[in-house]
């Protein structure tokens, strides 16, 4: 009896789901069958079924047509359809930036067969799709996809799968048991201090010649901006005549910050606003359209070549900024706040080099243990004079004059 009650409750939920566009479990409807002056139809979900009684055959036929149409639409739902719904959920419910949600779904569309029915995505197939993805070549470089990249895509797929379960679209997350492949490296190759100085000098020369992209590269290097943060800056973000650059939004809540621009860089930043309205993009060709992702890669490589230093990616300049700031004695917490990180652990793991963090700690320990220098004769005299009262100092002056 208890089993029958539970079964009836579950099938009732399935019946309700036929009016829920977020559901995707296949169902079919049989009937109507006459029964004691009424008409019965059956909603069948796999091997289970639930009966519905109607007063007339016309009512039963209408209910059957409605439930059948809903079940047919749900059974034919494609993977791509769920990605559209997932994107809207991330923006509307989770508060994710539309650009971020679009980027995540773009990677999922590259991983998944979007035209296939969702019912074909089993756990076994999900594992094969991920393994195949790890063997693909990077679209831009032609090299194998980096371990960090395909593991990140797998993480996004797992999040999507959890949403499918939460929304009642599937019973199990197809990616839940898929294991990441390979060992990811942390951080990116960085320039040396001398190389960074050469890069900076060349970028300044280009900025003086009117190359506004060079100013963007200088912002990545000298105040640690992400390339997306450079791309998204508008004229009103430049405050106090170029002394302050406002980052009003970003990847996380900690991305919102006001950054002090180095004094020598302020004139270049201030000139970016010349002739622009408050809402115009600073680094756009027309003030409206964002630069594509690869634009800054090309510009950074162009300046690297001109400076005769190894090519690095834009994000590496941000990491170099963290490394040099820590080596100069800036606290880890201050560096993390300037970069918009939630904690210094993120800065230390992915941005600053391990040696810079270790050396900064060694320097602090060495300073705390270093012996105090012996006072010089001048220092002893200063201490003695500081200990005298006003009357004693007046008496000393009289004696010296005499």
C-alpha positions as CSV (number, residue, x, y, z in Angstrom):
1,X,0.0,0.0,0.0
2,X,2.8,2.4,0.9
3,X,4.7,1.6,-2.3
4,X,1.5,2.3,-4.3
5,X,1.0,5.6,-2.5
6,X,4.6,6.7,-3.2
7,X,4.2,5.6,-6.9
8,X,1.0,7.7,-7.2
9,X,2.7,10.7,-5.7
10,X,5.6,10.5,-8.1
11,X,3.4,10.2,-11.1
12,X,1.3,13.1,-10.0
13,X,4.5,15.1,-10.0
14,X,5.2,14.0,-13.5
15,X,1.7,15.0,-14.5
16,X,2.3,18.5,-13.1
17,X,5.6,18.6,-14.9
18,X,3.8,18.5,-18.3
19,X,3.0,22.1,-17.6
20,X,6.5,22.9,-16.6
21,X,8.8,23.9,-19.4
22,X,11.9,23.1,-17.3
23,X,11.1,19.4,-17.2
24,X,12.5,16.9,-19.7
25,X,11.5,13.4,-18.6
26,X,9.8,11.4,-21.4
27,X,6.2,10.4,-20.9
28,X,3.3,9.1,-23.0
29,X,-0.5,9.0,-22.6
30,X,-2.8,6.0,-23.3
31,X,-6.6,6.0,-23.5
32,X,-9.3,7.0,-23.1
33,X,-11.0,3.9,-21.8
34,X,-14.6,3.7,-20.6
35,X,-15.1,2.9,-16.9
36,X,-18.4,3.0,-15.0
37,X,-19.8,5.9,-17.1
38,X,-16.6,7.9,-17.0
39,X,-13.4,7.9,-19.1
40,X,-9.9,7.0,-18.0
41,X,-6.5,7.9,-19.5
42,X,-3.1,6.7,-18.3
43,X,0.1,8.8,-18.0
44,X,3.0,6.4,-18.4
45,X,6.5,7.2,-17.3
46,X,8.8,4.3,-18.1
47,X,7.3,1.3,-16.3
48,X,5.0,3.4,-14.0
49,X,1.6,4.8,-14.8
50,X,-1.1,7.0,-13.3
51,X,-4.8,7.1,-14.2
52,X,-7.0,10.2,-14.6
53,X,-10.8,10.1,-14.8
54,X,-12.9,12.5,-16.8
55,X,-16.7,12.9,-16.8
56,X,-17.0,12.8,-20.6
57,X,-15.0,11.3,-23.4
58,X,-14.5,14.8,-24.9
59,X,-12.8,16.0,-21.7
60,X,-10.6,12.9,-21.6
61,X,-9.6,13.4,-25.2
62,X,-8.7,17.0,-24.6
63,X,-6.6,16.1,-21.6
64,X,-4.9,13.4,-23.5
65,X,-4.1,15.8,-26.4
66,X,-2.6,18.3,-24.0
67,X,-0.5,15.8,-22.0
68,X,0.7,14.1,-25.2
69,X,1.8,17.3,-26.8
70,X,3.7,18.3,-23.7
71,X,5.3,14.9,-23.4
72,X,6.3,14.9,-27.0
73,X,7.9,18.3,-26.8
74,X,9.8,17.4,-23.7
75,X,11.1,14.1,-25.1
76,X,12.5,15.9,-28.1
77,X,14.3,18.6,-26.1
78,X,17.8,19.0,-27.3
79,X,21.0,19.7,-25.3
80,X,21.2,23.1,-27.0
81,X,17.7,24.0,-25.7
82,X,18.8,23.3,-22.1
83,X,21.9,25.5,-22.6
84,X,19.7,28.4,-23.5
85,X,17.7,27.9,-20.3
86,X,20.8,27.5,-18.3
87,X,22.3,30.7,-19.6
88,X,19.1,32.6,-18.6
89,X,19.1,31.0,-15.2
90,X,22.7,32.0,-14.5
91,X,21.9,35.6,-15.4
92,X,18.5,36.0,-13.9
93,X,18.8,33.9,-10.7
94,X,22.5,33.6,-9.9
95,X,23.3,37.2,-10.9
96,X,26.2,36.2,-13.2
97,X,27.2,38.8,-15.8
98,X,25.6,38.1,-19.2
99,X,29.0,38.1,-20.8
100,X,30.3,35.4,-18.4
101,X,27.2,33.3,-18.8
102,X,27.5,33.5,-22.6
103,X,31.2,32.6,-22.4
104,X,30.4,29.5,-20.3
105,X,27.7,28.3,-22.6
106,X,30.0,28.9,-25.6
107,X,32.5,26.4,-24.1
108,X,29.7,23.9,-23.3
109,X,28.5,24.1,-27.0
110,X,32.0,23.3,-28.1
111,X,32.0,20.3,-25.7
112,X,28.5,18.9,-26.2
113,X,26.5,17.7,-29.3
114,X,23.9,20.4,-29.0
115,X,21.6,19.0,-31.7
116,X,21.2,15.7,-30.0
117,X,18.3,14.9,-27.6
118,X,19.2,15.4,-24.0
119,X,18.1,11.8,-23.3
120,X,21.1,10.5,-25.3
121,X,23.6,12.1,-22.9
122,X,24.5,9.2,-20.6
123,X,27.2,9.2,-18.0
124,X,29.3,7.0,-20.3
125,X,28.9,9.3,-23.2
126,X,29.7,12.4,-21.1
127,X,33.1,10.7,-20.2
128,X,33.8,10.1,-23.9
129,X,32.9,13.6,-24.8
130,X,35.4,15.0,-22.2
131,X,38.2,12.7,-23.3
132,X,37.7,13.6,-26.9
133,X,37.7,17.3,-25.9
134,X,41.1,17.0,-24.2
135,X,42.6,15.7,-27.5
136,X,41.5,18.6,-29.6
137,X,43.7,21.4,-30.8
138,X,43.3,25.0,-29.6
139,X,41.3,27.0,-32.1
140,X,43.7,30.0,-31.9
141,X,47.1,28.4,-31.5
142,X,46.7,25.0,-33.1
143,X,48.4,23.5,-30.0
144,X,46.7,20.9,-27.7
145,X,44.2,22.4,-25.3
146,X,45.8,23.3,-22.0
147,X,45.0,21.0,-19.1
148,X,43.8,24.0,-17.1
149,X,41.4,24.9,-19.9
150,X,39.8,21.5,-20.4
151,X,39.5,20.9,-16.6
152,X,37.8,24.3,-16.3
153,X,35.3,23.3,-19.1
154,X,34.7,20.1,-17.3
155,X,33.9,22.1,-14.1
156,X,31.4,24.2,-16.1
157,X,29.8,21.0,-17.4
158,X,29.4,19.6,-13.9
159,X,27.7,22.8,-12.8
160,X,25.4,22.6,-15.8
161,X,24.6,18.9,-14.9
162,X,23.8,19.9,-11.3
163,X,21.4,22.5,-12.6
164,X,19.7,19.9,-14.8
165,X,19.1,17.7,-11.7
166,X,18.0,20.7,-9.6
167,X,15.5,21.8,-12.3
168,X,14.1,18.3,-12.5
169,X,15.1,17.9,-16.1
170,X,17.2,14.8,-15.6
171,X,17.5,12.3,-12.7
172,X,21.3,12.3,-12.5
173,X,24.1,14.6,-13.5
174,X,25.8,12.9,-16.5
175,X,29.2,14.5,-15.6
176,X,29.2,13.8,-11.9
177,X,31.6,10.9,-12.1
178,X,33.8,12.2,-14.9
179,X,37.4,12.7,-13.6
180,X,39.6,15.5,-14.8
181,X,42.6,14.4,-16.9
182,X,46.1,15.6,-16.5
183,X,47.9,17.8,-14.0
184,X,47.3,21.5,-14.5
185,X,50.1,24.1,-14.1
186,X,49.6,27.2,-12.1
187,X,50.7,30.7,-13.1
188,X,52.0,31.9,-16.4
189,X,55.5,32.5,-17.8
190,X,56.6,36.0,-16.7
191,X,59.2,38.5,-17.9
192,X,62.2,39.3,-15.7
193,X,62.4,42.8,-14.2
194,X,64.9,44.0,-16.8
195,X,62.7,42.6,-19.6
196,X,59.6,44.3,-18.1
197,X,61.5,47.6,-18.0
198,X,62.3,47.3,-21.6
199,X,58.7,46.4,-22.4
200,X,57.5,49.4,-20.4
201,X,59.9,51.8,-22.2
202,X,58.7,50.7,-25.6
203,X,55.0,50.9,-24.5
204,X,55.6,54.5,-23.3
205,X,57.2,55.4,-26.6
206,X,54.2,54.0,-28.5
207,X,51.8,55.8,-26.1
208,X,53.6,59.1,-26.8
209,X,53.2,58.5,-30.5
210,X,49.4,58.2,-30.0
211,X,49.0,54.4,-29.7
212,X,46.2,54.1,-27.1
213,X,46.5,50.3,-27.0
214,X,50.0,50.8,-25.5
215,X,48.3,52.7,-22.6
216,X,46.2,49.6,-22.0
217,X,49.3,47.4,-21.9
218,X,50.8,49.9,-19.4
219,X,47.7,49.6,-17.2
220,X,48.0,45.8,-17.2
221,X,51.7,46.0,-16.2
222,X,51.7,48.9,-13.7
223,X,48.4,48.6,-11.9
224,X,47.5,44.9,-12.6
225,X,44.3,45.3,-14.7
226,X,42.8,42.3,-16.4
227,X,42.6,42.6,-20.1
228,X,38.8,42.6,-19.8
229,X,38.9,45.4,-17.3
230,X,41.0,47.4,-19.7
231,X,38.6,46.7,-22.6
232,X,35.5,47.7,-20.6
233,X,36.7,51.0,-19.3
234,X,34.6,54.0,-20.2
235,X,35.4,57.7,-20.0
236,X,33.7,58.3,-16.7
237,X,35.9,55.6,-15.1
238,X,38.8,58.1,-15.3
239,X,38.5,60.3,-12.2
240,X,40.4,63.2,-10.7
241,X,42.2,64.2,-13.9
242,X,43.6,60.7,-14.5
243,X,44.8,60.2,-10.9
244,X,42.2,57.5,-10.2
245,X,40.8,54.7,-12.3
246,X,37.5,53.2,-11.2
247,X,36.7,49.6,-11.8
248,X,32.9,49.5,-11.0
249,X,32.3,45.8,-11.8
250,X,34.2,42.6,-12.6
251,X,34.3,38.9,-12.2
252,X,33.6,39.0,-8.4
253,X,32.4,41.6,-5.9
254,X,36.0,42.2,-4.9
255,X,36.7,43.3,-8.5
256,X,35.0,46.6,-7.7
257,X,37.8,49.0,-6.7
258,X,39.3,52.5,-7.1
259,X,43.0,52.3,-8.2
260,X,45.5,55.1,-7.9
261,X,47.3,55.7,-11.2
262,X,51.1,56.2,-11.0
263,X,51.9,59.9,-11.4
264,X,54.0,59.5,-14.6
265,X,51.1,57.5,-16.2
266,X,48.3,59.9,-15.3
267,X,48.7,62.2,-18.4
268,X,48.4,59.2,-20.7
269,X,45.2,58.0,-18.9
270,X,43.7,61.5,-18.8
271,X,44.2,62.0,-22.6
272,X,42.2,58.8,-23.3
273,X,39.0,60.8,-22.4
274,X,39.6,63.6,-24.9
275,X,36.6,64.0,-27.2
276,X,34.7,61.2,-25.6
277,X,31.3,61.2,-23.9
278,X,31.0,59.8,-20.4
279,X,29.8,56.4,-21.6
280,X,32.2,55.9,-24.5
281,X,34.7,53.0,-24.3
282,X,38.3,54.2,-23.9
283,X,39.9,51.6,-26.0
284,X,37.3,51.0,-28.7
285,X,37.6,52.1,-32.3
286,X,34.2,53.8,-32.3
287,X,33.6,54.1,-28.5
288,X,30.8,51.5,-28.6
289,X,32.1,48.1,-29.7
290,X,34.3,46.1,-27.3
291,X,37.6,44.9,-28.6
292,X,37.7,41.1,-29.3
293,X,39.7,38.8,-27.0
294,X,42.6,38.4,-29.3
295,X,43.1,42.1,-29.8
296,X,45.2,42.5,-26.6
297,X,47.1,39.3,-27.3
298,X,48.2,40.8,-30.6
299,X,49.1,44.2,-29.1
300,X,51.1,42.6,-26.2
301,X,53.0,40.4,-28.6
302,X,53.6,43.4,-30.9
303,X,55.2,45.4,-28.0
304,X,57.1,42.3,-26.8
305,X,58.7,41.9,-30.2
306,X,59.5,45.6,-30.4
307,X,61.2,45.4,-27.0
308,X,63.0,42.2,-28.0
309,X,61.6,40.3,-25.0
310,X,59.9,36.9,-24.9
311,X,56.2,36.9,-25.9
312,X,53.8,36.7,-23.0
313,X,50.1,36.8,-22.7
314,X,48.2,39.8,-21.3
315,X,47.4,38.1,-18.1
316,X,51.1,37.4,-17.5
317,X,51.6,41.2,-17.1
318,X,49.1,41.2,-14.3
319,X,51.0,38.3,-12.6
320,X,54.3,40.2,-13.1
321,X,52.7,43.2,-11.4
322,X,51.9,41.1,-8.4
323,X,55.4,39.5,-8.3
324,X,57.2,42.9,-8.4
325,X,54.8,44.5,-5.8
326,X,55.5,41.7,-3.4
327,X,59.3,41.8,-4.0
328,X,59.1,45.6,-3.2
329,X,57.6,44.9,0.2
330,X,53.9,45.5,-0.5
331,X,51.8,43.3,1.8
332,X,50.1,40.3,0.3
333,X,46.7,41.5,1.4
334,X,47.3,44.9,-0.3
335,X,48.3,43.2,-3.5
336,X,45.3,41.0,-3.4
337,X,42.9,43.9,-2.9
338,X,44.6,45.9,-5.8
339,X,44.1,42.9,-8.1
340,X,40.5,42.4,-7.0
341,X,41.1,39.0,-5.4
342,X,39.1,37.6,-2.5
343,X,42.2,36.4,-0.7
344,X,46.0,36.5,-1.0
345,X,46.0,32.7,-1.5
346,X,44.6,33.2,-5.0
347,X,47.3,35.8,-5.7
348,X,50.0,33.6,-4.4
349,X,48.8,30.5,-6.3
350,X,48.1,31.9,-9.7
351,X,49.9,35.3,-10.1
352,X,52.9,36.0,-8.0
353,X,55.8,33.6,-8.4
354,X,56.5,31.3,-5.5
355,X,60.0,32.7,-5.2
356,X,58.7,36.3,-4.8
357,X,56.4,35.2,-2.0
358,X,59.2,33.1,-0.3
359,X,61.7,35.9,-0.6
360,X,59.3,38.4,0.9
361,X,58.8,36.2,3.9
362,X,62.6,35.6,4.3
363,X,63.2,39.4,4.1
364,X,60.7,40.0,6.9
365,X,62.2,37.3,9.0
366,X,65.8,38.6,8.4
367,X,64.8,42.1,9.3
368,X,63.2,41.0,12.6
369,X,66.4,39.0,13.5
370,X,69.0,41.4,12.3
371,X,71.1,43.0,15.0
372,X,70.5,46.7,15.7
373,X,73.3,48.9,14.2
374,X,75.7,50.4,16.7
375,X,74.9,54.1,17.2
376,X,77.3,56.5,15.6
377,X,78.9,59.4,17.5
378,X,76.5,61.8,15.8
379,X,73.6,59.7,16.8
380,X,74.8,59.6,20.4
381,X,75.2,63.4,20.4
382,X,71.6,63.8,19.0
383,X,70.3,61.6,21.8
384,X,72.1,63.6,24.4
385,X,70.9,66.9,23.1
386,X,67.3,65.6,22.9
387,X,67.5,64.7,26.6
388,X,68.4,68.2,27.8
389,X,65.9,70.7,29.1
390,X,65.4,74.2,27.6
391,X,67.4,75.7,30.5
392,X,70.3,73.2,30.0
393,X,70.4,74.0,26.3
394,X,70.5,77.7,27.0
395,X,73.4,77.3,29.4
396,X,75.2,75.1,26.9
397,X,74.9,77.8,24.2
398,X,76.3,80.5,26.5
399,X,79.3,78.3,27.4
400,X,80.0,77.5,23.7
401,X,79.8,81.2,22.7
402,X,82.1,82.1,25.5
